[in-house]
Each structure stands twice: as structure tokens, then as C-alpha cells.
Amino acid sequence: MVQDSLTETSFRKNVLNLEEGDIAAFVRKCVKDRSLSKVVGHLNNDMLFGTHKERREAEEALHRLGFL
């Protein structure tokens, strides 16, 4: 369970740490390697079940990716 939390945290942090100009390339890469649904799924899970901080960060990450 601890590993899952670390992985989910890294999804939020990775997206939030992207430079503005790198977001489109990140999304293209995720589409190409079929990992976009996994990334968005983890962020959605954080929005639904995370702590206040996790929800806020996940919302910001989804917004940066263009899903909110």
C-alpha cells in the first residue's frame, strides 16, 4: 500500500513539476505509450479519496493537463 501511495504522489508531482511548454509533449508521450488513462486514473482517485492536499494537487494537475 505504501508503494501505491508513493506512485500516486509521483503522478501528481510529476505533472505539477512540468514546465508549461512540456505539457503537450508529456500528454503525447502518455498517449503513445498508452499510460494516459493510468495517470488520469490516479489523479481522479486522488480527487475522490485523497487528503485535502492530495485533492488540491490532483485538481491542479488535471487542470494543467487540460482535463478540468
CYANA upper distance limits for C-alpha pairs under 8 A (distance plus 0.5 A):
  1 MET  CA      5 SER  CA      6.99
  2 VAL  CA      6 LEU  CA      6.82
  3 GLN  CA      7 THR  CA      6.64
  4 ASP  CA      8 GLU  CA      6.60
  5 SER  CA      9 THR  CA      6.50
  6 LEU  CA     10 SER  CA      6.62
  7 THR  CA     11 PHE  CA      6.93
  8 GLU  CA     12 ARG  CA      7.14
  8 GLU  CA     42 HIS  CA      6.36
  8 GLU  CA     43 LEU  CA      7.88
  8 GLU  CA     46 ASP  CA      8.27
  9 THR  CA     13 LYS  CA      6.60
  9 THR  CA     54 GLU  CA      8.46
 10 SER  CA     14 ASN  CA      6.11
 11 PHE  CA     15 VAL  CA      6.75
 11 PHE  CA     39 VAL  CA      6.86
 11 PHE  CA     42 HIS  CA      7.78
 11 PHE  CA     43 LEU  CA      7.78
 12 ARG  CA     16 LEU  CA      6.60
 12 ARG  CA     43 LEU  CA      7.25
 12 ARG  CA     57 GLU  CA      6.91
 12 ARG  CA     58 ALA  CA      6.31
 12 ARG  CA     61 ALA  CA      6.59
 13 LYS  CA     17 ASN  CA      6.38
 14 ASN  CA     18 LEU  CA      6.94
 15 VAL  CA     23 ILE  CA      8.41
 15 VAL  CA     61 ALA  CA      6.16
 15 VAL  CA     64 ARG  CA      8.14
 15 VAL  CA     65 LEU  CA      8.32
 16 LEU  CA     57 GLU  CA      8.24
 16 LEU  CA     60 GLU  CA      7.95
 16 LEU  CA     61 ALA  CA      6.14
 16 LEU  CA     64 ARG  CA      8.17
 18 LEU  CA     22 ASP  CA      6.56
 18 LEU  CA     23 ILE  CA      6.86
 19 GLU  CA     23 ILE  CA      7.32
 22 ASP  CA     26 PHE  CA      6.66
 23 ILE  CA     27 VAL  CA      6.76
 23 ILE  CA     64 ARG  CA      8.04
 23 ILE  CA     65 LEU  CA      7.22
 24 ALA  CA     28 ARG  CA      6.68
 24 ALA  CA     65 LEU  CA      8.48
 25 ALA  CA     29 LYS  CA      6.56
 26 PHE  CA     30 CYS  CA      6.67
 27 VAL  CA     31 VAL  CA      6.63
 27 VAL  CA     36 LEU  CA      7.52
 27 VAL  CA     65 LEU  CA      7.82
 28 ARG  CA     32 LYS  CA      6.57
 29 LYS  CA     33 ASP  CA      6.66
 30 CYS  CA     34 ARG  CA      6.19
 30 CYS  CA     35 SER  CA      5.37
 30 CYS  CA     36 LEU  CA      5.21
 31 VAL  CA     35 SER  CA      6.85
 31 VAL  CA     36 LEU  CA      6.04
 35 SER  CA     39 VAL  CA      6.84
 36 LEU  CA     40 VAL  CA      6.59
 37 SER  CA     41 GLY  CA      6.24
 38 LYS  CA     42 HIS  CA      6.71
 39 VAL  CA     43 LEU  CA      6.83
 40 VAL  CA     44 ASN  CA      6.48
 40 VAL  CA     62 LEU  CA      7.83
 41 GLY  CA     45 ASN  CA      6.58
 42 HIS  CA     46 ASP  CA      6.76
 43 LEU  CA     47 MET  CA      6.77
 43 LEU  CA     58 ALA  CA      5.64
 43 LEU  CA     59 GLU  CA      8.11
 43 LEU  CA     61 ALA  CA      8.04
 43 LEU  CA     62 LEU  CA      7.47
 44 ASN  CA     48 LEU  CA      6.79
 44 ASN  CA     58 ALA  CA      7.70
 45 ASN  CA     49 PHE  CA      6.39
 45 ASN  CA     50 GLY  CA      7.68
 46 ASP  CA     50 GLY  CA      4.92
 46 ASP  CA     51 THR  CA      8.22
 46 ASP  CA     54 GLU  CA      6.40
 46 ASP  CA     55 ARG  CA      6.02
 46 ASP  CA     58 ALA  CA      6.58
 47 MET  CA     54 GLU  CA      7.60
 47 MET  CA     55 ARG  CA      4.90
 47 MET  CA     56 ARG  CA      8.03
 47 MET  CA     58 ALA  CA      6.38
 47 MET  CA     59 GLU  CA      7.02
 48 LEU  CA     55 ARG  CA      7.75
 49 PHE  CA     55 ARG  CA      8.21
 50 GLY  CA     54 GLU  CA      5.64
 50 GLY  CA     55 ARG  CA      5.96
 51 THR  CA     55 ARG  CA      6.54
 52 HIS  CA     56 ARG  CA      6.67
 53 LYS  CA     57 GLU  CA      6.63
 54 GLU  CA     58 ALA  CA      6.42
 55 ARG  CA     59 GLU  CA      6.51
 56 ARG  CA     60 GLU  CA      6.77
 57 GLU  CA     61 ALA  CA      6.59
 58 ALA  CA     62 LEU  CA      6.58
 59 GLU  CA     63 HIS  CA      6.60
 59 GLU  CA     68 LEU  CA      8.13
 60 GLU  CA     64 ARG  CA      6.67
 61 ALA  CA     65 LEU  CA      6.82
 62 LEU  CA     66 GLY  CA      6.77
 62 LEU  CA     67 PHE  CA      5.71
 62 LEU  CA     68 LEU  CA      6.44
 63 HIS  CA     67 PHE  CA      6.02
 63 HIS  CA     68 LEU  CA      5.12
